[in-house]
Amino acid sequence: MTRSYRVAGHIFSFDIPDAHPLWGQLAQYRPFELPSAQPSLFTVELVDSQPEITMEKVYGGSEEPLQPVVLLYRGGESWAFEMSPCQGRPLSGRAVADRSFTRARLQILNPSDALFALNNAAMLMFAFSTACLKTLEMHASVIVNGGKAYLWLAKSGTGKSTHSRMWLENIPGSRLLNDDNPVIRVMEDGHVEVFGSPWSGKTPCYRNEHYPAGAICEIVRNSENRITRKTIFSSYALLYSSSSGFKFDSAMADGLHEAYEKTVAAVPCFTLECRPDADAARVSSETLLAL
């Protein structure tokens, strides 16, 4: 069975046997599901087996405790990736994709982590196949207020979700769009739109909605609450470090560069040094909502 989904205007599909139990675990994708299978940017096909990966490893994965591990390989006309929820856990899945990232064959290696494997295969394929389409898959938490989206960016555990919660609790009119993997897209007229996605980390927030980007803000822990505007160069560096994609692949790097360049030219970026408290939300909202 094939089902198709639209995220940030891009269509992708899952090709999974009709009776497979994974279909019953895909509630997060339902807001994005299309009525029928459609021509897709990429397809993730579930397979029972495939050969061991013998390609060159090009990325060794995160070594941060409790963070997902993704191993990337390249060889000939194929790419491959293996995934695990964290260091010390067995591999959840192995996927082999064609050179242009239009199709990936995914083998589930640990049935208890099947959804994790499918989610990560889909996120990787989405990031790689849209890299040249002025689209950025971000690691961020997003609040919507006044019809605009505000993105909080930071290293894991620094306080993106906490700052979103401070807005939800203290800034009237705020709602959560996504808490981990929103999508930024530079539209044809040059404005930047922020989209919800089926991937939201530990917070189940899967909204098929989109809003113009109001601002992008880096969260930095400090004993005082203050917000300052970033330069274009530091804004570019922030997006570079907070988005998915193969920066060492020249075609993808060129596509990502265009998206970074157009985004920082259109959307103001800030650094918020803050405590995890209500006053931090007041400080950031007074500046950002006044833009």
ChimeraX attribute file (.defattr): number of C-alpha atoms within 10 A of each C-alpha:
attribute: neighborCount
match mode: 1-to-1
recipient: residues
	/A:1	12
	/A:2	15
	/A:3	17
	/A:4	21
	/A:5	22
	/A:6	20
	/A:7	21
	/A:8	21
	/A:9	10
	/A:10	15
	/A:11	20
	/A:12	26
	/A:13	23
	/A:14	22
	/A:15	18
	/A:16	18
	/A:17	14
	/A:18	10
	/A:19	9
	/A:20	10
	/A:21	13
	/A:22	15
	/A:23	15
	/A:24	8
	/A:25	10
	/A:26	13
	/A:27	12
	/A:28	16
	/A:29	19
	/A:30	13
	/A:31	16
	/A:32	21
	/A:33	19
	/A:34	15
	/A:35	9
	/A:36	9
	/A:37	17
	/A:38	15
	/A:39	10
	/A:40	16
	/A:41	17
	/A:42	24
	/A:43	24
	/A:44	24
	/A:45	20
	/A:46	19
	/A:47	15
	/A:48	9
	/A:49	12
	/A:50	12
	/A:51	7
	/A:52	7
	/A:53	17
	/A:54	10
	/A:55	14
	/A:56	13
	/A:57	15
	/A:58	16
	/A:59	13
	/A:60	11
	/A:61	17
	/A:62	14
	/A:63	11
	/A:64	11
	/A:65	10
	/A:66	12
	/A:67	14
	/A:68	17
	/A:69	22
	/A:70	21
	/A:71	16
	/A:72	20
	/A:73	18
	/A:74	19
	/A:75	14
	/A:76	9
	/A:77	9
	/A:78	15
	/A:79	22
	/A:80	25
	/A:81	23
	/A:82	23
	/A:83	26
	/A:84	24
	/A:85	18
	/A:86	18
	/A:87	16
	/A:88	10
	/A:89	13
	/A:90	13
	/A:91	19
	/A:92	23
	/A:93	24
	/A:94	26
	/A:95	26
	/A:96	25
	/A:97	22
	/A:98	14
	/A:99	15
	/A:100	13
	/A:101	21
	/A:102	17
	/A:103	22
	/A:104	27
	/A:105	20
	/A:106	27
	/A:107	22
	/A:108	22
	/A:109	19
	/A:110	16
	/A:111	14
	/A:112	10
	/A:113	17
	/A:114	17
	/A:115	19
	/A:116	19
	/A:117	26
	/A:118	25
	/A:119	15
	/A:120	22
	/A:121	25
	/A:122	22
	/A:123	18
	/A:124	18
	/A:125	24
	/A:126	25
	/A:127	21
	/A:128	23
	/A:129	21
	/A:130	21
	/A:131	25
	/A:132	18
	/A:133	17
	/A:134	21
	/A:135	30
	/A:136	31
	/A:137	25
	/A:138	22
	/A:139	25
	/A:140	27
	/A:141	26
	/A:142	28
	/A:143	23
	/A:144	24
	/A:145	20
	/A:146	12
	/A:147	12
	/A:148	16
	/A:149	23
	/A:150	26
	/A:151	27
	/A:152	25
	/A:153	28
	/A:154	20
	/A:155	14
	/A:156	13
	/A:157	8
	/A:158	14
	/A:159	21
	/A:160	25
	/A:161	24
	/A:162	17
	/A:163	24
	/A:164	26
	/A:165	21
	/A:166	18
	/A:167	26
	/A:168	18
	/A:169	14
	/A:170	16
	/A:171	17
	/A:172	10
	/A:173	13
	/A:174	19
	/A:175	18
	/A:176	21
	/A:177	28
	/A:178	31
	/A:179	26
	/A:180	26
	/A:181	24
	/A:182	28
	/A:183	23
	/A:184	26
	/A:185	24
	/A:186	22
	/A:187	13
	/A:188	8
	/A:189	6
	/A:190	12
	/A:191	15
	/A:192	24
	/A:193	20
	/A:194	28
	/A:195	25
	/A:196	26
	/A:197	28
	/A:198	26
	/A:199	23
	/A:200	21
	/A:201	14
	/A:202	9
	/A:203	11
	/A:204	13
	/A:205	18
	/A:206	22
	/A:207	21
	/A:208	19
	/A:209	15
	/A:210	21
	/A:211	19
	/A:212	19
	/A:213	25
	/A:214	25
	/A:215	19
	/A:216	26
	/A:217	26
	/A:218	23
	/A:219	22
	/A:220	18
	/A:221	14
	/A:222	12
	/A:223	9
	/A:224	12
	/A:225	19
	/A:226	15
	/A:227	22
	/A:228	13
	/A:229	15
	/A:230	18
	/A:231	13
	/A:232	14
	/A:233	10
	/A:234	15
	/A:235	24
	/A:236	20
	/A:237	13
	/A:238	22
	/A:239	24
	/A:240	18
	/A:241	13
	/A:242	17
	/A:243	22
	/A:244	20
	/A:245	23
	/A:246	18
	/A:247	15
	/A:248	10
	/A:249	9
	/A:250	10
	/A:251	13
	/A:252	20
	/A:253	16
	/A:254	15
	/A:255	19
	/A:256	27
	/A:257	19
	/A:258	17
	/A:259	25
	/A:260	23
	/A:261	16
	/A:262	19
	/A:263	27
	/A:264	23
	/A:265	16
	/A:266	15
	/A:267	16
	/A:268	19
	/A:269	27
	/A:270	23
	/A:271	21
	/A:272	24
	/A:273	21
	/A:274	22
	/A:275	20
	/A:276	19
	/A:277	15
	/A:278	15
	/A:279	17
	/A:280	20
	/A:281	24
	/A:282	15
	/A:283	16
	/A:284	22
	/A:285	18
	/A:286	12
	/A:287	13
	/A:288	17
	/A:289	13
	/A:290	7
	/A:291	9
